[in-house]
Amino acid sequence: MLSTLSWSMAFVIIAGVCLGAWVVVAIVWSVRHRPFRDMDRQARVIFDDLEPEGTRTDFFPKKGPPPSEYLL
Amino acid sequence: MSRHESLASSLDPRASIPPERAELHVIDRSTRGPALLFILAGVFWLMVGTLLALVASWKMHNPEMLSTAEWLTFGRVRPAHMNAVVYGWSTNAAFAVSFWLMARLCRTPLRHAGMLYVSGTMWNIGVLIGLVGILRGDGVPVEWLEFPAYVGPILFVSYALIGTWGVIMFRFRRSEYTYVSQWFLLAALFWFPWLYSIAQIMLVFRPTVGVVQALTNWWFAHNILGLWFTPTGLAAAYYFIPKVLGKPIHSYHLSVVGFWSFAFFYNWAGVHHLIGGPVPVWVQTAGIVASLLMVIPVVVTAVNHHFTVVGSFRQVWASPTLRFIVFGAVNYTLVSLTGSLMSLRSVNVLFHFTHGTPAHSHHGMYAFFTMIMFGSMYFILPRILLKEWPSASLISIHFWTTSVGIMFYVIELSIGGMIQGIELNNPAKYPDFIAIVRDTVPYLFMRSIAGILIFVGHIAFAVNLTWMLFRRPSGSETTPTMFATPRAMTVPTPSALAGMPSPGDSTAQAR
């Protein structure tokens, strides 16, 4: 029967192997998807037609300007 | 919509990904139930945790208070406070913000809300059992892991469901790119179970002994802040700062450097809690080096966040979301740089085993992480409830009491800790240990005053949130945060979308 320490070490080793394998999968996936292409567009993915770039999207309630003045 | 998808089909590697991108308001509405469950549970634990904090804090300068009830002794109330705010408030808030951000950035409605309802219910039952266990005297004497052993499996299974959900959401994403916030969220989703499972095994179920136990304890305790709460907070800051200001992040290239340097260096830094302890010197030195290398991701992130804000301070002040988030981002820079500084042996010898340590941990967990979570909720809740916050005054009270309260707390307790450290390091001049303890009392009293101020802010937030939940929305309410009437946003059909006032149109007119 494994000692207390051995059980802990076995778990840590198994977890390490699983997570290491996952890291390899993640690296392969990221290389295939070319994550560093077109960084300028990546920075703008948070904007769209409903909340476009150049438009502020948060104000104190009842204290914001009318929609026509939302622009920076 | 998600409720029509079976879990088996989502896990099938051959499953097809829907071609269309969902509109933001459709996505927001799909997150409503799970996000509300976690936010409301989080706010409940925040109030419980703050009350426990006040009791624990008051006992430090008035030990006789409530001393007749054993479940209210300091040794139980203090870990109960800590676990209520770490696993109750902070983790619930991190989950809620992560769901909402992940769904928005994947441009797909939230799938499998049922998994999140089950995991949320389990998680909060686990927290309740854990807190009752600590107050009953069942707590485990391991810092940041005081919940009784029988709570660990409940929390782990609950988290496994959330992690699985995160992978499914990412797989069915419709966004063209993976935004920097998603890197941090996905990394955090993997880092947390790694930390929690190994710490549970090595510290609670099959405890290691001696030096390895201390090392594992501080590896976990430091990384639960650094590899779970910090990436979630940074993910929110990277999203909300450019989003609310309407301009992209200062340098997307820098965000890549920031993420990977963060991922490489943070994991090593926890050992600096054991400087001067019976730990091999090379291990301590490795921790110090990693702590200093953390300056790289911190400065990079600071440049990115703060340079995005430069020139837009008026807009920051006008936004409840950004007031809290920019406050949190500034404090991320400060707490990280002071953390690196405190890892130096010459500085560490002054602050170690003093009240400077809780001052530093509250700087990170509250001034940085919690303030960013508050800011995120000010943005998220109007969009998922389709109602505006009822009171601007309560938001102002919340901001001023919490920001002034936490800065007062951090500064005065750091000063108290430094004085305590100077006295402890000069036994020739300060031979009486009890006299040194008495010298800290004024700082501990001021800490309680700061705690009361923060509690007032939490009450203001809870009242505003409750008022918002039960208030009837006005049919014609066009709020500055939503660009359209709630009535229009509740109908996710193409014809309804075509009839909505388009901010793009107003942009074009203004230009």
Interface residues (C-beta under 8 A of the other chain):
Chain A: T4 L5 W7 S8 F11 V12 A15 L19 W22 H33 P35 F36 D38 M39 D40 R41 Q42 A43 R44 V45 I46 F47 D48 D49 L50 E51 P52 E53 G54 T55 R56 T57 D58 F59 F60 P61 K62 K63 G64 P65 P67 S68 E69 Y70 L71 L72
Chain B: E23 L24 H25 L105 S175 E176 Y177 T178 Y179 V180 F190 W194 S197 I198 I201 M202 R206 P207 T208 Y239 P242 K243 V244 L245 G246 K247 P248 I249 Y252 H253 V256 S312 Q315 A318 S319 P320 T321 L322 Y378 F379 E388 W389 P390 S391 A392 I395 S396 T478 T479 P480 T481 F483 P501 S502 P503 G504 S506 T507 Q509 A510 R511
